[in-house]
Amino acid sequence: MEPLQDTRTAYSDVLNQIELSIKAEQVFCSIVTQMKYLPQFTDQAALRTVHRENYQTSYHRNTAAGNLERLVAGDSDELLILMTVECFIETRQHDKVAETALGNIAVTAPEDKKWIVAATEWHRRRKQHLKYAARTLRAMIGSELWNKGASLV
């Protein structure tokens, strides 16, 4: 296999992980959006925070996926790599804010806990796949390039 193909395959692996993260995020967003319409969760500031952070996490995950699609296709612009690093870091930061807020959503009845349990599981999955994607990319590009991308945050 030629070096360019090896690089494309490695970017494909990173892209696969971020796509799995996006799929988990889709379910997470669906759950917390549904919660907004349930009377027992209406008007909770913590839920509004989770919902607001989802706009950020979705944007950064999708931008990273787009960057990786271009890298897999053979675009070799270093800026795409740096922007992907920046997106991964931004996503992780917004995931943390959402996670804290998720933990602050008040549950008034035992049967309502199922919503928090489901949201927490899908949040865990979106974070896990993001972590794998970031680790794979960092191992691939090295600390120097990773740090250069991190400086864009």
C-alpha positions as CSV (number, residue, x, y, z in Angstrom):
1,M,0.0,0.0,0.0
2,E,1.4,3.4,-0.9
3,P,1.9,6.0,1.9
4,L,-1.0,8.2,0.6
5,Q,-3.4,5.3,0.8
6,D,-2.2,4.5,4.3
7,T,-2.9,8.0,5.4
8,R,-6.4,7.9,3.8
9,T,-7.1,4.7,5.6
10,A,-6.0,6.2,8.9
11,Y,-8.3,9.2,8.3
12,S,-11.1,6.8,7.4
13,D,-10.7,5.2,10.8
14,V,-10.9,8.6,12.5
15,L,-13.9,9.5,10.4
16,N,-15.7,6.2,11.3
17,Q,-15.3,7.0,15.0
18,I,-16.6,10.6,14.6
19,E,-19.6,9.2,12.5
20,L,-20.4,6.8,15.4
21,S,-20.2,9.8,17.8
22,I,-22.6,11.7,15.6
23,K,-25.1,8.8,15.5
24,A,-25.0,8.7,19.3
25,E,-25.4,12.4,19.4
26,Q,-28.5,12.2,17.2
27,V,-30.2,9.9,19.7
28,F,-29.1,12.0,22.6
29,C,-30.5,15.1,21.0
30,S,-33.7,13.4,20.2
31,I,-34.1,12.3,23.9
32,V,-33.3,15.7,25.4
33,T,-35.5,17.5,22.9
34,Q,-38.4,15.3,23.7
35,M,-37.8,16.0,27.4
36,K,-38.3,19.7,26.6
37,Y,-41.9,19.0,25.8
38,L,-42.7,16.9,28.9
39,P,-44.3,18.8,31.7
40,Q,-42.1,17.3,34.4
41,F,-39.0,18.8,32.7
42,T,-40.4,22.0,31.3
43,D,-38.8,25.2,32.3
44,Q,-35.6,23.6,33.8
45,A,-32.6,25.8,33.2
46,A,-30.3,22.7,33.2
47,L,-32.3,21.2,30.3
48,R,-32.1,24.4,28.4
49,T,-28.3,24.4,28.9
50,V,-28.0,20.8,27.6
51,H,-30.1,21.8,24.6
52,R,-28.0,24.9,23.9
53,E,-24.8,22.9,24.2
54,N,-26.1,20.4,21.7
55,Y,-26.0,23.1,19.0
56,Q,-22.3,23.5,19.6
57,T,-21.4,19.8,19.9
58,S,-23.3,19.1,16.7
59,Y,-21.6,21.9,14.8
60,H,-18.1,20.8,15.8
61,R,-18.7,17.1,15.3
62,N,-20.1,17.7,11.8
63,T,-17.4,20.1,10.9
64,A,-14.8,17.6,12.0
65,A,-16.6,14.9,9.9
66,G,-16.5,17.2,6.9
67,N,-12.8,17.9,7.3
68,L,-12.1,14.2,7.6
69,E,-14.2,13.4,4.5
70,R,-12.1,15.8,2.6
71,L,-8.9,14.3,4.0
72,V,-10.0,10.8,3.0
73,A,-10.8,12.1,-0.5
74,G,-7.1,13.2,-0.8
75,D,-7.2,16.8,0.2
76,S,-3.9,17.3,1.9
77,D,-4.3,20.8,3.3
78,E,-2.7,20.9,6.8
79,L,-5.3,23.4,7.9
80,L,-8.0,20.7,7.6
81,I,-6.1,18.6,10.1
82,L,-5.6,21.6,12.5
83,M,-9.3,22.5,12.2
84,T,-10.3,18.9,13.1
85,V,-8.1,19.0,16.2
86,E,-9.8,22.3,17.1
87,C,-13.2,20.8,16.6
88,F,-12.4,17.8,18.7
89,I,-11.3,20.0,21.6
90,E,-14.3,22.4,21.3
91,T,-16.7,19.4,21.2
92,R,-15.1,17.9,24.3
93,Q,-15.5,21.2,26.1
94,H,-19.2,21.6,25.2
95,D,-19.8,17.9,26.1
96,K,-18.5,18.6,29.6
97,V,-20.9,21.6,30.0
98,A,-23.8,19.5,28.8
99,E,-22.8,16.6,31.1
100,T,-22.8,18.9,34.1
101,A,-26.2,20.3,33.2
102,L,-27.6,16.9,32.5
103,G,-26.6,15.9,36.0
104,N,-28.5,19.0,37.3
105,I,-31.9,18.1,35.7
106,A,-34.4,17.6,38.5
107,V,-36.3,14.4,38.6
108,T,-39.5,14.6,40.6
109,A,-40.9,11.1,40.1
110,P,-39.1,7.8,40.0
111,E,-40.5,6.9,36.6
112,D,-38.9,10.1,35.1
113,K,-35.4,8.8,35.9
114,K,-35.6,6.6,32.8
115,W,-35.1,9.8,30.7
116,I,-32.0,10.8,32.5
117,V,-30.6,7.2,32.3
118,A,-31.2,7.0,28.6
119,A,-29.8,10.5,27.9
120,T,-26.7,9.7,30.0
121,E,-26.0,6.5,28.1
122,W,-26.2,8.2,24.7
123,H,-24.1,11.0,26.0
124,R,-21.5,8.5,27.2
125,R,-21.5,6.9,23.8
126,R,-21.0,10.2,21.9
127,K,-18.1,11.1,24.2
128,Q,-16.5,7.6,23.9
129,H,-16.4,7.7,20.1
130,L,-15.1,11.2,20.1
131,K,-12.4,10.2,22.5
132,Y,-11.4,7.3,20.2
133,A,-11.4,9.5,17.2
134,A,-9.2,12.1,18.9
135,R,-6.7,9.5,20.2
136,T,-6.4,7.9,16.8
137,L,-5.9,11.3,15.1
138,R,-3.4,12.4,17.7
139,A,-1.4,9.2,17.4
140,M,-1.4,9.6,13.6
141,I,-0.3,13.3,13.4
142,G,1.9,13.6,16.5
143,S,2.0,16.0,19.4
144,E,3.5,18.9,17.5
145,L,0.7,19.1,14.9
146,W,-1.9,18.3,17.5
147,N,-0.7,21.2,19.7
148,K,-0.7,23.5,16.6
149,G,-4.4,22.6,16.1
150,A,-5.1,23.0,19.8
151,S,-3.8,26.5,19.6
152,L,-6.8,27.4,17.3
153,V,-9.2,26.9,20.2
